[in-house]
């Protein structure tokens, strides 16, 4: 699916398209037994940015990541990562890539340090350099003190961080991180995202999947995938505005207000009454229109008790995007998945 | 409903949950079911069809002194112990025949007394010397049994001949000493002096020690490799390997080295226990011993890899490893000699690394030499073919998941 809004312009996917497009997916598809798991998705990820791939369980996020890493063959489209086709990655390209799988796949009978060391050795890092890199990777994820503990004795959150340390140990330029926060408590999720953003700040490129839509705000750009199709792709704030058609004002009044009172105000695109004395008003520009709205209500005999700009949550944003898509496609999609709200 | 009855009911429900879960798990893994039911059946079927129960007669040579008076036709001696002796020849060159016995060309050597008639005239039993070269305690006993039958038949033959020829025979042979011949000499004109010329005592422990060792080594390598690769596949590690700049050859060789080290560790421990504690002889050198162990490990790892490529779960990998063990116990010569099976079954036996491991380790430890060097080449061949097959398959798996 090609998006008309929010898609970065790019050149041919045969080359590292733009000067800093590290990951380029062009109409990529994957079918399983005739059913499309991923259907003609296109996007780019620029150097030093995080692309968050958000969507409900089973929407095609992991399939997309696996195609991008070359661990799953695609049935259509073109992919370039670091300028190479993942199906034919050179050793050099592989050495610059890291993949953190969705499931814990490390060795339970090895210690945290040994697991990281094993992965470092897979990248050909010799014993002396390895020691230093293992230490650094474990320190980044705050596991250095637990380095001698067996992986099976680590908590679920620590195991995810250990996976991340394994992905980081060889200093990759590009990281594919599949559901790093799945099943993890909110505090730890925040700390994992802090680590991912720190990596981004070091100039690394990350593609991170998550089913928690609230985590979209940590990303530079967000791709919403539903039922294997790309529903939206842009910066989080742009998506927020895209859904609601502008800024949203939450207005509390001293007595019941009629939404039609504001219909005549230019720049007001939508008025929604959520309670007798509460209105949600969508406007082109909250800063300039707020005084006019207050005046219009006063003229109708309604005093404003409070007014503030409402920041819709990403749960609301993505629910809105999915609903918009379903409305555009018709009722056949009604029964299909919704993004999972933040827990 | 009383609390006790309810508690029993709930307990039954809980037990039922496990029963249902286990049955569903097994049924939904058709591979496990197939190996569970078909595997042992196929092995027993092959065993039933392939085991002939026919034990080859001992390859025998007769040494007759030039004027011993004994018949010179090989068939005559074969008929004395029907089905037990395959008389390959009659010769008067004892040294050559003894050499052939030592180098394993023949199994049994019968040396007739030089002066049988004179001994009989003197009222003494003649002694037939019978030698064999067996490290297998079962064959040792069978050789003794064949010798007893041979001598009994020979005595019976002489007595029968005497009875047929009557007094004229006795007069001709024994005159004038007939009265002085003791009755036991008349009853048993000949007796046997037996000797096993094998360099080690054919004790049960000596013989089966190397066999158990080979079997353990193969089972260890097969099971560990099969489980290890299946785990890598099922845990998702393969995706990590696909992304990392690691090749299938590096992966395989790394694993081979690990299991070679493990095998050497096991070899060191079990070898010391066998030789140092249990007293099993090691006539050959340690270096060749380690070489055989490494070859056996190499070939067994290939079998483990083969299992790991066809098994769809750890459970099935264990199942298939146990089937290999079962087949090894039946067909490898561990219990029954490979030669007891039909020829086509012997091909199956020789496809098992342990068959060659048992034979060569027994030879090396108990004889000090490996005469069947072709078995070492076969071990190398099995290992190389399975390694290459696994390498090709793994390369395909690592390239990209379908």
Interface residues (C-beta under 8 A of the other chain):
Chain A: X66 X69 X70 X71 X72 X73 X87 X91 X92 X94 X95 X97 X98 X99 X101 X103 X105 X119 X122 X123 X124 X176
Chain B: X235 X236 X237 X238 X239 X240 X241 X242 X243 X244 X245 X246 X399 X400 X401 X402
